[in-house]
Amino acid sequence: MTNAPQVSVSAQTIVVDLEGTTSAAGFILGDLYDYARPRLAPYLAEHAAEELTIEARAQVVADAGLPVDATDAQIVAVLHDWMANDVKATPLKTLQGQIWADGFARGEISSHFFDDAIPQLRAWHAAGLGLSVFSSGSVASQVPWFRHSPEGDLTPLITAYFDTVSAGSKKDPASYDAIAEALGVSAGDIVFLTDHPDEVTAARDAGWQVIALSRPGEPWFDADFGDVPTVSSFSDIKIVQAFA
């Protein structure tokens, strides 16, 4: 693992992961999970006729091997188990995203960012760099996450949002190919900031530049990122704009 006091790269676009990268995993797995957990059952009942809920239920049934006529209680039991084991299941992320979006809108919850993240995101945006998000959390939760930050609405900084539905698995190089195509930027002009070793590998295999975040106290702190430049703070990253 390469630990450099500052890493400098040239790129047109920055794509950021959220959990463990811009924001503390403990906040998401703690505060936000605690908010969503008791609201899953009421949400399924109140939104039973909506297409998004119908699709999510069907996917839970298929993924968990439940009977096609599974009850809400059976569905919720699976969702709670996935939450307890931090399973990155798309239907769970979809339902959580809807619940969190409602909580953000009601002012009952707000998002979390590391102290170094927001100033640097603003600086990169001001310098003309594109900023996008690729997270396992649904786009429905990503947008209010940035809109309801501790320092106000950050959505004007973000060009595009991607999740496992719109792009694919974060551990699959093809997902990064799809994002590059959607952004209209060549792979070599994109730099990905993430804390997960498997995501580092997938993005590099797709030809992206990658900087790994190894933040003290986070789940992947001190992981082996191979020869990928590794930092503990956004303030240790210098990105200059590459011109096509």
C-alpha positions in Angstrom: 0.0 0.0 0.0 1.3 3.4 -1.0 0.9 6.0 1.7 1.7 9.4 0.3 1.3 12.8 2.1 -0.4 14.1 -1.1 -1.5 12.4 -4.3 -1.7 14.4 -7.5 -3.6 13.3 -10.6 -4.9 14.9 -13.8 -8.6 14.2 -14.7 -11.7 15.6 -16.2 -14.2 14.0 -13.8 -14.2 12.7 -10.2 -16.5 9.9 -9.2 -16.9 9.4 -5.4 -18.1 6.6 -3.3 -20.1 7.6 -0.2 -19.9 5.1 2.7 -16.4 5.2 4.2 -15.2 7.7 1.6 -17.1 11.0 1.9 -19.1 9.9 4.9 -18.8 7.7 8.0 -20.1 4.1 7.5 -21.1 4.1 11.2 -23.6 6.9 10.5 -25.2 5.1 7.6 -25.2 1.7 9.3 -26.2 3.3 12.6 -28.4 6.4 12.5 -29.9 5.8 9.0 -30.4 2.1 9.4 -32.1 2.7 12.8 -34.4 5.2 11.1 -35.3 2.9 8.3 -35.7 -0.4 10.2 -39.0 0.3 12.0 -40.4 2.0 8.9 -40.0 -0.8 6.4 -43.2 -2.6 7.4 -45.4 0.5 7.3 -43.8 1.6 4.0 -44.6 -1.8 2.4 -48.2 -1.6 3.5 -48.8 2.1 2.6 -47.1 1.9 -0.8 -48.1 -1.7 -1.8 -49.7 -0.6 -5.1 -46.7 1.4 -6.3 -44.5 -0.1 -9.0 -41.3 0.5 -7.2 -42.6 -1.4 -4.1 -44.0 -4.2 -6.2 -40.7 -4.7 -8.0 -38.7 -4.5 -4.8 -41.0 -7.1 -3.1 -40.6 -9.4 -6.1 -36.8 -9.2 -6.0 -36.7 -9.9 -2.3 -38.9 -13.0 -2.9 -36.6 -14.2 -5.7 -33.3 -13.4 -4.0 -34.3 -14.9 -0.7 -36.2 -17.9 -2.1 -39.5 -16.9 -0.4 -42.9 -18.2 -1.6 -44.5 -16.0 -4.2 -47.3 -15.2 -1.8 -44.8 -14.1 0.9 -46.3 -11.9 3.6 -45.0 -8.4 4.5 -43.7 -10.0 7.7 -41.6 -12.5 5.8 -40.4 -9.8 3.5 -39.4 -7.5 6.4 -37.7 -10.3 8.2 -35.4 -10.8 5.2 -34.8 -7.1 4.9 -33.9 -6.9 8.6 -31.5 -9.8 8.2 -29.8 -8.1 5.2 -29.5 -4.9 7.2 -27.9 -6.8 10.2 -25.3 -8.3 7.8 -24.9 -5.1 5.7 -25.9 -7.0 2.5 -25.8 -4.6 -0.5 -29.1 -6.0 -1.9 -30.7 -3.8 -4.5 -34.3 -4.1 -3.2 -33.2 -3.2 0.3 -31.3 -0.2 -1.0 -34.4 0.8 -3.0 -36.8 0.7 -0.1 -34.3 2.3 2.3 -33.8 5.1 -0.2 -37.4 5.9 -0.4 -37.8 5.9 3.4 -34.7 8.1 3.8 -35.8 10.5 1.1 -39.0 11.0 3.0 -37.1 11.5 6.3 -34.8 14.1 4.7 -37.8 15.9 3.3 -39.5 15.9 6.7 -36.4 17.2 8.4 -36.2 14.2 10.6 -32.7 13.1 9.4 -29.8 14.8 7.8 -26.7 13.5 6.1 -23.1 13.2 7.3 -19.8 14.2 5.6 -16.3 14.0 6.9 -14.9 17.5 7.7 -12.5 17.4 4.8 -15.0 16.3 2.2 -17.3 19.2 1.5 -14.6 21.9 1.2 -12.7 19.8 -1.3 -15.8 18.9 -3.3 -16.6 22.6 -3.6 -13.0 23.4 -4.6 -12.9 20.7 -7.3 -16.2 21.9 -8.7 -15.0 25.5 -8.7 -11.9 24.4 -10.6 -14.1 23.1 -13.4 -13.9 19.4 -12.6 -17.0 17.2 -13.0 -18.3 15.5 -9.9 -20.4 12.3 -9.9 -21.5 9.7 -7.4 -21.4 5.9 -7.5 -22.8 4.3 -4.4 -24.6 1.1 -3.5 -27.3 3.3 -2.0 -30.1 4.1 -4.4 -30.1 7.3 -6.4 -33.3 8.1 -4.6 -31.3 8.4 -1.3 -28.2 9.9 -2.9 -29.9 13.1 -4.1 -31.4 14.1 -0.7 -28.2 13.0 1.0 -26.4 15.8 -0.9 -29.4 18.2 -0.7 -29.6 18.0 3.1 -25.9 18.1 4.0 -24.7 19.8 7.2 -23.6 22.7 5.1 -26.6 23.1 2.9 -27.6 21.9 -0.6 -24.7 20.3 -2.4 -26.7 19.1 -5.4 -25.4 21.9 -7.7 -22.0 20.4 -7.4 -23.0 17.0 -8.7 -23.3 16.1 -12.4 -24.7 12.6 -12.1 -25.7 9.9 -9.7 -25.2 6.1 -10.2 -26.3 3.1 -8.2 -26.3 -0.7 -8.7 -29.6 -0.4 -10.7 -28.5 2.2 -13.1 -24.8 1.1 -13.5 -24.4 -2.4 -12.0 -22.4 -4.0 -9.3 -19.6 -1.9 -7.9 -17.3 -4.9 -8.1 -17.8 -5.4 -11.9 -15.6 -3.5 -14.3 -18.5 -3.3 -16.8 -20.3 -1.0 -14.4 -17.5 1.5 -14.7 -17.6 1.2 -18.5 -21.3 2.1 -18.3 -20.7 5.1 -16.2 -17.9 6.4 -18.4 -20.1 6.0 -21.4 -23.0 7.8 -19.7 -20.7 10.7 -18.7 -19.2 10.9 -22.1 -15.7 10.9 -20.6 -12.8 8.5 -21.5 -11.9 6.0 -18.8 -8.4 7.4 -18.3 -9.8 10.9 -17.6 -11.9 9.7 -14.6 -10.6 9.3 -11.1 -12.5 7.2 -8.6 -12.3 7.8 -4.9 -13.3 4.8 -2.8 -12.4 2.9 0.4 -13.3 -0.6 -0.8 -10.5 -2.9 -2.2 -12.8 -4.7 -4.6 -14.1 -1.5 -6.1 -10.5 -0.3 -6.5 -9.8 -3.4 -8.6 -12.9 -3.2 -10.7 -12.4 0.5 -11.5 -8.7 0.0 -12.4 -9.7 -3.0 -14.6 -12.0 -0.6 -16.5 -9.1 1.8 -17.1 -10.0 4.4 -14.5 -7.6 6.2 -12.2 -8.2 5.3 -8.6 -7.3 6.8 -5.3 -8.1 4.7 -2.2 -9.3 6.3 1.0 -8.0 4.6 4.2 -9.8 6.6 7.0 -9.1 5.6 10.6 -12.2 3.9 12.2 -13.7 3.0 8.9 -14.4 -0.7 7.9 -11.6 -0.8 5.3 -9.0 1.2 7.2 -5.6 -0.2 6.5 -6.8 -2.6 3.8 -4.3 -3.8 1.2 -4.9 -1.6 -1.9 -1.8 -2.8 -3.7 0.1 -0.1 -5.5 -2.9 2.3 -5.7 -2.2 5.7 -4.1 -3.8 5.7 -0.7 -4.7 8.7 1.5 -6.6 9.3 4.7 -8.3 12.6 3.8 -9.6 14.5 0.7 -7.2 17.3 1.7 -4.3 14.9 0.7 -5.6 14.8 -2.9 -4.7 17.2 -5.6 -6.6 16.9 -8.9 -5.9 19.2 -11.8 -8.2 19.4 -14.8 -7.2 17.5 -17.8 -8.4 19.0 -21.1 -9.7 16.8 -23.9 
